[in-house]
Amino acid sequence: MDRILDRQVWHMLQGRLAHLAQGSGSAVRVDPRYGPFAAARDGGQEAKAALASLLASRDDELWLIEPEVWRAPPGTRIERTMELLQMIADGDAPIDEAPDPEIHRLGEDDAAEMAEIALATEPGPWRALTHRFGQFYGIRIDGRLAAMAGERMLPASGLAEISGVCTWPEYRGQGLARRLIKQVMAGQRARGDVPYLHSYAHNEGAIGLYRSLGFRPRGTMCGPTMWATVLVPDHG
């Protein structure tokens, strides 16, 4: 499991979400309509060159989620890096599976509102079809989508990522995110998946919430955190 979670994007695009993969045997990326995630087979020159070739336009970007910051392949540059804490709920903490009447499944009819809240609150990269990665749930207040949570990466059988957890600022402090995460977790566990997620390493509030729901930090082969490296074309 640790090996898979250290290189989740690579394994996801070789397995459960291979139908979204673009690229070759040396480097792959998610269909850019779904997200910017990419991975190389290894750190060799051939794989790095293949990774760089996946940048399709001058304003394209690739997000690498790895145990350490990747060096930019020739023809690219690092736009930014972000330290992430990967957390996994692999214990036996019980989850209240009683139906929550205020939580609703989200679908195509909700896509515009889902994009609006995600782009405004920035839980992570959001693209036109990100909502199709997996099942998303939301809570509406006075008809407005106030909060949502769903799933994204499926790196291997038995593992599923919780993602897109966000709440409009005016609705925070009401426990909406907690309720939605529990809903997503219940669905994942029902089909035999262990839930995991990521938090920006400095977001102590979110990390505390995740701990209270049974998530624990998972160290990698390189240290206690993961790194998101954002690559863009080097026009210099």
HELIX and SHEET records of a PDB file:
HELIX    1   1 ASP A    2  ASP A    6  1                                   5    
HELIX    2   2 GLN A    8  GLN A   14  1                                   7    
HELIX    3   3 ALA A   18  LEU A   20  5                                   3    
HELIX    4   4 GLN A   45  SER A   53  1                                   9    
HELIX    5   5 GLU A  108  ASP A  110  5                                   3    
HELIX    6   6 ALA A  111  THR A  121  1                                  11    
HELIX    7   7 THR A  130  ARG A  132  5                                   3    
HELIX    8   8 PRO A  169  TYR A  171  5                                   3    
HELIX    9   9 LEU A  176  ALA A  190  1                                  15    
HELIX   10  10 GLU A  204  SER A  212  1                                   9    
SHEET    1   A 3 ALA A  21  GLY A  23  0                                        
SHEET    2   A 3 ALA A  27  VAL A  30 -1                                        
SHEET    3   A 3 ALA A  38  ALA A  40 -1                                        
SHEET    1   B 8 LEU A  62  GLU A  66  0                                        
SHEET    2   B 8 MET A 226  PRO A 233 -1                                        
SHEET    3   B 8 THR A  76  ILE A  88 -1                                        
SHEET    4   B 8 VAL A 194  TYR A 200 -1                                        
SHEET    5   B 8 LEU A 159  THR A 167  1                                        
SHEET    6   B 8 ARG A 144  GLU A 151 -1                                        
SHEET    7   B 8 PHE A 136  ILE A 141 -1                                        
SHEET    8   B 8 ILE A 103  LEU A 106 -1                                        
SHEET    1   C 4 LEU A  62  GLU A  66  0                                        
SHEET    2   C 4 MET A 226  PRO A 233 -1                                        
SHEET    3   C 4 THR A  76  ILE A  88 -1                                        
SHEET    4   C 4 ARG A 216  PRO A 217 -1                                        
END                                                                             
